[in-house]
Amino acid sequence: MPAQHSADTVSATLARSRLGVWPLVFTVMAAAAPLTVVAGGASTGFAVTGITGIPIAYVLVALLLAVFSIGYVTMSRRVLNAGAFYTYITHGLGKPVGVGAAFVAVLAYNTMQIGLYGGFGAVLAQFLDDRTGLDLPWWLCAYTAWAIVGLLGVRRIDLNSRILATLLVAEIAVAAIFAAVQVTHPAAGGVSFATLDPGNVLTAGIGAALAVAIAGFVGFEGTAVFSEESRDPHTTVARATYLALTIIGLLYAFCAWAMSVATGPTHIVEQARAQGTELIFTLVAPVFGQTAVVLGHLLFVASLFAALLAFHNTAARYFFALGREGVLPAILGRTSPRSRAPLTGSLVQTGLAAIVLAVYAIAGWDPIVRLFFWLTVLGGLGVLILMTATSAAVAAYFTAPGTATTSAPDAPCSPRSPPLSGSPWCCS
């Protein structure tokens, strides 16, 4: 009987004290995919909205999210749980609203993760065709990443964080170097700060620009999802959240502004529409040559892979948290005895991705528009809904009498113990 209890304890809890502040920062920043946002999101923002205020839009969104983060990280000190949004909303607004949020979270993070396979597969297939003449179907490239992500998803989270850190540092370095080159090689007229003018906030179409900017930050909020696996989570989560938000906010704004300097603020929209995601690479090609273009594209692919792995980890932990609390089948609340990673949740997420990829491959649907764009936009919308609900929940929680500190247990009393009733993780 004691041995059985020990096995149950292991299967129902995540590994503790595996992530410090910087490993956690790397894990969530990888989900934000900085190089993907700079190369794809910023240039697309200029092209689609037709306005030059994309850099200041990134600054504004970072400030707005910093305000959101005040309540979010304060709640994370009170409630340590891999369910994050679901748990906070349940504490503040009640179980029915929390359960609804749980399904929004599962849908949002799974669609974000699965949608990224479309971008990864298409970009890698095009790169191989252009550089080697190897004509591979996008879905074969996507399934290659799927197999690697599935394998890493059941391994230790600190191993994942080291891989993500390596990829993240490389892509940030490339983005920053490219931006520095663009600033030091301005268009005729010299360095201009016109696109950073706060007056651009009042420009018609800024709403669309803000929507583009917000999509680039999705992922930073994942710090709380890893609170149970963090060292001293009462301080680690808060520091990691603010660091991740500050770094990506400054990086996005600087890189978007640098592109406008290299093209000239009056030509950035025109150039973005003409060159699309190639803009950031073509602007530095005269300085670095084709080597920079090849390296940039490789890091672009790596950025997409890092986001795939990061969102897989987040989705798997939502499955785990909801299975542990009985919102979803209890078997999802199981972890690997060796790695203490969410075993069943990871396998389910991997299985869902395999099915969706098969449907798209068989149907012959466009992986960029119908998989990458549609699903990631849907996932981003879900995260925005969760942020809004969490803000209301935090306000309700801290204005209610008798709030108490709660946290995830060493082991729940039962896989189906009713969550969040009284002292949610304790048995009397």
C-alpha positions as CSV (number, residue, x, y, z in Angstrom):
1,M,0.0,0.0,0.0
2,P,2.7,2.6,0.8
3,A,4.4,1.8,-2.5
4,Q,1.2,2.4,-4.4
5,H,0.6,5.7,-2.6
6,S,4.1,6.8,-3.5
7,A,3.5,6.0,-7.2
8,D,0.2,7.9,-7.1
9,T,2.0,10.9,-5.6
10,V,4.6,10.9,-8.3
11,S,2.0,10.6,-11.1
12,A,-0.1,13.5,-9.8
13,T,2.6,16.1,-9.3
14,L,5.0,18.0,-11.5
15,A,8.7,18.3,-10.9
16,R,9.6,21.0,-8.3
17,S,12.3,23.6,-8.4
18,R,13.5,22.8,-11.9
19,L,13.2,26.4,-13.3
20,G,15.0,29.5,-12.1
21,V,14.1,33.0,-13.3
22,W,16.1,33.0,-16.6
23,P,15.2,29.4,-17.7
24,L,11.6,30.4,-17.2
25,V,12.1,33.6,-19.2
26,F,13.6,31.6,-22.0
27,T,10.8,29.1,-21.9
28,V,8.0,31.7,-22.3
29,M,9.9,34.0,-24.6
30,A,10.4,31.1,-27.0
31,A,6.6,30.9,-27.3
32,A,6.5,34.5,-28.3
33,A,9.0,33.6,-31.1
34,P,10.8,37.0,-31.3
35,L,12.4,36.4,-34.7
36,T,9.2,35.2,-36.2
37,V,7.4,38.3,-34.9
38,V,10.1,40.6,-36.1
39,A,10.5,39.0,-39.6
40,G,6.8,38.2,-40.1
41,G,4.6,40.1,-37.7
42,A,6.2,43.5,-37.9
43,S,6.5,43.6,-41.7
44,T,3.0,42.1,-42.1
45,G,1.7,44.8,-39.7
46,F,3.2,47.6,-41.9
47,A,1.8,45.9,-45.0
48,V,-1.7,45.1,-43.8
49,T,-2.5,48.2,-41.8
50,G,-0.8,50.6,-44.1
51,I,0.3,52.8,-41.2
52,T,3.8,53.5,-40.0
53,G,3.0,53.3,-36.2
54,I,3.9,49.7,-35.7
55,P,6.9,50.4,-33.5
56,I,5.0,52.7,-31.1
57,A,2.1,50.1,-31.2
58,Y,4.5,47.5,-29.7
59,V,5.5,50.0,-27.0
60,L,1.9,50.8,-26.1
61,V,0.9,47.1,-26.0
62,A,3.9,46.3,-23.7
63,L,2.8,49.1,-21.3
64,L,-0.8,47.8,-21.3
65,L,0.3,44.3,-20.7
66,A,2.6,45.5,-17.9
67,V,-0.6,46.9,-16.2
68,F,-2.3,43.5,-16.7
69,S,0.8,41.7,-15.3
70,I,0.5,43.6,-11.9
71,G,-2.6,41.7,-11.0
72,Y,-1.6,38.6,-12.8
73,V,1.7,38.1,-10.9
74,T,0.2,39.2,-7.6
75,M,-2.3,36.4,-8.1
76,S,0.5,34.0,-8.9
77,R,2.0,34.6,-5.5
78,R,-1.3,33.5,-3.9
79,V,-2.2,30.6,-6.1
80,L,0.5,28.3,-7.4
81,N,-1.1,26.1,-10.0
82,A,-0.3,24.9,-13.6
83,G,-3.8,25.8,-14.6
84,A,-2.9,29.6,-14.4
85,F,-5.8,31.4,-16.2
86,Y,-8.4,28.7,-15.3
87,T,-7.3,28.6,-11.6
88,Y,-7.2,32.4,-11.2
89,I,-10.6,32.9,-12.9
90,T,-12.2,30.2,-10.7
91,H,-10.9,31.8,-7.6
92,G,-12.1,35.2,-8.6
93,L,-15.3,34.6,-10.5
94,G,-16.4,31.1,-9.4
95,K,-16.3,27.5,-10.7
96,P,-18.7,27.8,-13.6
97,V,-16.9,30.7,-15.2
98,G,-13.6,29.0,-14.4
99,V,-14.6,25.8,-16.2
100,G,-15.6,27.8,-19.2
101,A,-12.2,29.5,-19.1
102,A,-10.6,26.1,-18.9
103,F,-12.0,25.0,-22.2
104,V,-11.1,28.3,-23.8
105,A,-7.5,27.9,-22.5
106,V,-7.2,24.3,-23.8
107,L,-8.6,25.4,-27.2
108,A,-6.4,28.5,-27.4
109,Y,-3.1,26.9,-26.6
110,N,-3.7,23.8,-28.7
111,T,-4.7,25.8,-31.7
112,M,-1.7,28.1,-31.3
113,Q,0.6,25.1,-31.1
114,I,-1.0,23.1,-33.9
115,G,-1.3,26.2,-36.2
116,L,2.5,26.8,-35.9
117,Y,3.1,23.4,-37.6
118,G,1.7,24.9,-40.8
119,G,4.1,27.8,-40.7
120,F,7.1,25.6,-39.8
121,G,6.3,23.0,-42.5
122,A,5.8,25.6,-45.2
123,V,8.8,27.7,-44.3
124,L,11.2,24.8,-44.0
125,A,10.0,23.1,-47.2
126,Q,10.4,26.4,-49.1
127,F,13.9,26.9,-47.6
128,L,15.0,23.4,-48.6
129,D,13.7,23.8,-52.1
130,D,15.4,27.2,-52.6
131,R,18.7,26.2,-51.1
132,T,19.1,22.5,-52.1
133,G,16.5,21.8,-54.7
134,L,14.9,19.2,-52.4
135,D,11.2,19.3,-53.1
136,L,9.5,18.0,-49.9
137,P,5.8,18.3,-49.0
138,W,5.2,20.8,-46.2
139,W,3.5,18.1,-44.1
140,L,6.6,15.9,-44.1
141,C,8.6,18.8,-42.6
142,A,5.8,19.4,-40.1
143,Y,5.7,15.8,-39.0
144,T,9.5,15.8,-38.5
145,A,9.1,18.7,-36.0
146,W,6.0,16.9,-34.6
147,A,8.1,13.8,-33.7
148,I,10.9,15.8,-32.1
149,V,8.4,18.0,-30.1
150,G,6.5,14.9,-29.0
151,L,9.7,13.3,-27.7
152,L,10.9,16.4,-25.9
153,G,7.5,17.0,-24.4
154,V,7.7,14.0,-22.1
155,R,11.3,14.8,-21.0
156,R,12.4,17.0,-18.1
157,I,11.3,20.6,-18.3
158,D,14.8,21.9,-17.5
159,L,16.1,20.0,-20.6
160,N,13.4,21.7,-22.7
161,S,14.4,25.1,-21.2
162,R,18.1,24.6,-22.2
163,I,17.1,23.8,-25.8
164,L,14.8,26.8,-25.9
165,A,17.4,29.1,-24.3
166,T,19.9,28.2,-27.0
167,L,17.5,28.8,-29.8
168,L,16.2,32.0,-28.2
169,V,19.6,33.6,-27.6
170,A,20.5,32.9,-31.2
171,E,17.4,34.4,-32.7
172,I,17.5,37.4,-30.5
173,A,21.1,38.0,-31.4
174,V,20.3,37.8,-35.1
175,A,17.3,40.1,-34.8
176,A,19.3,42.7,-32.8
177,I,22.3,42.6,-35.1
178,F,20.1,43.0,-38.2
179,A,18.4,45.9,-36.6
180,A,21.7,47.5,-35.6
181,V,22.9,47.2,-39.3
182,Q,19.6,48.8,-40.5
183,V,20.0,51.7,-38.1
184,T,23.6,52.3,-39.2
185,H,22.6,52.2,-42.9
186,P,19.6,54.5,-43.0
187,A,17.8,55.6,-46.1
188,A,18.4,59.0,-47.6
189,G,17.7,61.7,-45.0
190,G,19.4,59.9,-42.1
191,V,18.0,58.3,-39.0
192,S,14.4,59.2,-38.4
193,F,12.3,58.6,-35.3
194,A,9.0,59.4,-37.0
195,T,7.6,55.9,-36.5
196,L,8.1,56.2,-32.8
197,D,6.1,59.4,-32.6
198,P,3.4,59.0,-29.9
199,G,1.1,60.9,-32.3
200,N,0.9,57.7,-34.4
201,V,-1.3,56.2,-31.7
202,L,-4.1,58.5,-32.8
203,T,-3.8,57.6,-36.5
204,A,-6.7,55.9,-38.2
205,G,-6.1,52.2,-38.3
206,I,-4.1,52.0,-35.0
207,G,-6.7,49.4,-33.8
208,A,-5.5,47.0,-36.4
209,A,-1.9,47.8,-35.6
210,L,-2.5,47.1,-31.9
211,A,-4.1,43.8,-32.8
212,V,-1.0,42.8,-34.8
213,A,1.2,43.9,-31.9
214,I,-0.8,42.0,-29.3
215,A,-0.4,38.8,-31.2
216,G,3.4,39.1,-30.9
217,F,3.2,39.0,-27.1
218,V,1.1,35.8,-26.8
219,G,3.2,33.4,-24.8
220,F,4.7,35.8,-22.2
221,E,1.8,35.0,-19.9
222,G,2.9,31.4,-19.7
223,T,5.2,32.0,-16.7
224,A,2.4,31.2,-14.2
225,V,1.7,27.9,-16.0
226,F,5.2,26.7,-14.8
227,S,4.8,28.0,-11.3
228,E,4.7,24.6,-9.7
229,E,8.1,23.7,-11.5
230,S,9.8,27.0,-10.5
231,R,12.3,27.7,-7.8
232,D,10.7,30.0,-5.2
233,P,7.7,30.6,-7.4
234,H,6.4,33.4,-5.3
235,T,9.2,35.6,-6.7
236,T,10.4,33.6,-9.8
237,V,7.1,34.0,-11.7
238,A,6.8,37.7,-11.1
239,R,10.4,38.5,-12.1
240,A,10.3,36.2,-15.2
241,T,7.0,37.8,-16.3
242,Y,8.3,41.4,-16.2
243,L,11.6,40.4,-17.7
244,A,10.1,38.6,-20.6
245,L,7.6,41.4,-21.3
246,T,10.3,44.1,-21.1
247,I,12.8,42.2,-23.3
248,I,10.3,41.3,-26.1
249,G,8.6,44.7,-26.0
250,L,11.9,46.6,-26.4
251,L,13.1,44.1,-29.1
252,Y,10.0,44.3,-31.2
253,A,9.8,48.1,-31.0
254,F,13.6,48.5,-31.8
255,C,13.5,46.1,-34.7
256,A,10.3,47.5,-36.3
257,W,11.7,51.0,-35.9
258,A,15.1,49.9,-37.4
259,M,13.3,48.6,-40.6
260,S,11.6,52.0,-41.0
261,V,15.0,53.7,-40.7
262,A,16.5,51.5,-43.4
263,T,13.7,52.0,-45.8
264,G,12.7,55.5,-44.7
265,P,9.5,56.1,-42.8
266,T,7.6,57.2,-45.9
267,H,8.6,54.0,-47.8
268,I,8.3,51.3,-45.1
269,V,4.7,50.4,-46.0
270,E,5.5,50.1,-49.7
271,Q,8.6,48.0,-49.0
272,A,6.7,45.7,-46.6
273,R,4.0,45.1,-49.1
274,A,6.5,44.4,-51.9
275,Q,8.8,42.1,-49.9
276,G,6.7,40.7,-47.1
277,T,8.7,38.6,-44.6
278,E,11.8,38.9,-46.7
279,L,12.2,42.6,-45.9
280,I,14.3,42.1,-42.8
281,F,16.7,39.9,-44.7
282,T,17.0,41.9,-47.9
283,L,17.8,45.1,-45.9
284,V,20.9,43.6,-44.5
285,A,22.0,41.5,-47.5
286,P,24.1,44.4,-49.0
287,V,26.2,44.4,-45.8
288,F,26.4,40.7,-45.0
289,G,25.6,39.1,-48.4
290,Q,23.6,36.0,-48.9
291,T,25.2,34.4,-45.9
292,A,23.0,36.6,-43.7
293,V,19.9,35.7,-45.6
294,V,20.6,32.0,-45.2
295,L,21.4,32.3,-41.5
296,G,18.4,34.5,-41.0
297,H,16.1,32.0,-42.6
298,L,17.6,29.1,-40.6
299,L,16.9,31.1,-37.4
300,F,13.4,31.9,-38.7
301,V,12.8,28.1,-38.9
302,A,14.4,27.6,-35.5
303,S,12.2,30.3,-34.0
304,L,9.1,28.5,-35.2
305,F,10.3,25.2,-33.8
306,A,11.0,26.9,-30.4
307,A,7.5,28.3,-30.3
308,L,6.1,24.8,-31.2
309,L,8.0,23.3,-28.2
310,A,7.1,26.1,-25.8
311,F,3.3,26.0,-26.7
312,H,3.3,22.2,-26.5
313,N,4.6,22.4,-22.9
314,T,2.0,25.0,-22.0
315,A,-0.9,23.0,-23.6
316,A,0.3,19.8,-21.9
317,R,0.3,21.5,-18.5
318,Y,-3.2,22.8,-19.0
319,F,-4.4,19.2,-19.7
320,F,-2.5,18.1,-16.6
321,A,-4.0,20.7,-14.3
322,L,-7.5,20.2,-15.6
323,G,-7.2,16.4,-15.3
324,R,-5.9,16.6,-11.8
325,E,-8.9,18.7,-10.8
326,G,-11.5,16.6,-12.5
327,V,-12.5,19.1,-15.1
328,L,-11.2,16.8,-17.7
329,P,-10.6,13.0,-17.4
330,A,-8.4,12.2,-14.4
331,I,-5.9,10.3,-16.5
332,L,-4.7,13.6,-17.9
333,G,-3.5,14.5,-14.4
334,R,-0.6,11.9,-14.7
335,T,3.1,12.6,-15.0
336,S,6.0,10.6,-16.1
337,P,7.6,8.8,-13.1
338,R,11.1,9.6,-14.4
339,S,10.8,13.2,-15.8
340,R,7.7,14.3,-13.8
341,A,6.5,15.9,-17.0
342,P,2.8,15.8,-17.8
343,L,2.9,12.5,-19.6
344,T,-0.7,11.9,-20.6
345,G,-1.3,15.6,-21.4
346,S,1.7,15.7,-23.6
347,L,0.7,12.6,-25.5
348,V,-2.8,13.9,-26.0
349,Q,-1.5,17.2,-27.4
350,T,0.8,15.3,-29.7
351,G,-2.1,13.0,-30.8
352,L,-4.3,16.0,-31.6
353,A,-1.6,17.7,-33.6
354,A,-1.1,14.4,-35.6
355,I,-4.8,14.2,-36.5
356,V,-5.1,17.9,-37.6
357,L,-2.0,17.7,-39.7
358,A,-3.3,14.5,-41.4
359,V,-6.6,16.2,-42.2
360,Y,-4.9,19.2,-43.7
361,A,-2.4,17.1,-45.7
362,I,-5.1,14.8,-47.1
363,A,-7.5,17.7,-47.9
364,G,-4.6,19.6,-49.6
365,W,-5.4,22.8,-47.7
366,D,-3.0,25.8,-47.6
367,P,-0.7,25.4,-44.6
368,I,0.0,29.1,-44.3
369,V,-3.4,30.7,-44.6
370,R,-5.7,27.9,-43.4
371,L,-3.5,26.3,-40.8
372,F,-0.9,28.8,-39.6
373,F,-2.9,32.0,-39.9
374,W,-6.4,30.9,-39.0
375,L,-5.4,28.7,-36.0
376,T,-2.9,31.0,-34.5
377,V,-5.3,34.0,-34.8
378,L,-8.0,31.9,-33.2
379,G,-5.6,30.9,-30.4
380,G,-4.5,34.5,-29.9
381,L,-8.1,35.6,-29.6
382,G,-8.7,33.0,-26.9
383,V,-5.7,34.2,-24.9
384,L,-7.0,37.8,-25.1
385,I,-10.4,36.6,-23.8
386,L,-8.6,34.8,-20.9
387,M,-6.5,37.9,-20.1
388,T,-9.7,40.0,-19.9
389,A,-11.5,37.5,-17.7
390,T,-8.4,37.1,-15.5
391,S,-8.2,40.9,-15.0
392,A,-11.8,40.8,-13.8
393,A,-11.1,37.8,-11.6
394,V,-8.1,39.3,-9.9
395,A,-10.1,42.4,-9.1
396,A,-12.9,40.3,-7.7
397,Y,-10.5,38.1,-5.7
398,F,-8.7,40.8,-3.9
399,T,-11.8,42.8,-3.1
400,A,-13.5,39.8,-1.6
401,P,-13.2,39.2,2.1
402,G,-11.2,36.3,3.5
403,T,-8.8,35.6,0.6
404,A,-6.3,33.0,1.5
405,T,-3.0,31.7,0.0
406,T,-3.5,28.5,-1.8
407,S,-1.1,26.3,-3.8
408,A,-0.9,23.1,-5.6
409,P,-0.4,20.1,-3.4
410,D,2.3,17.5,-3.1
411,A,-0.5,15.2,-4.2
412,P,-4.2,15.8,-4.4
413,C,-6.4,13.7,-2.1
414,S,-8.1,12.2,-5.1
415,P,-7.8,12.8,-8.8
416,R,-11.4,14.0,-8.7
417,S,-11.3,16.0,-5.5
418,P,-13.6,19.0,-6.0
419,P,-11.4,21.9,-6.8
420,L,-11.5,25.3,-5.2
421,S,-14.1,24.5,-2.5
422,G,-13.0,25.9,0.8
423,S,-9.3,25.0,0.9
424,P,-9.1,23.4,-2.5
425,W,-6.1,21.3,-2.2
426,C,-6.5,19.9,1.3
427,C,-8.5,17.0,2.7
428,S,-9.9,17.1,6.2
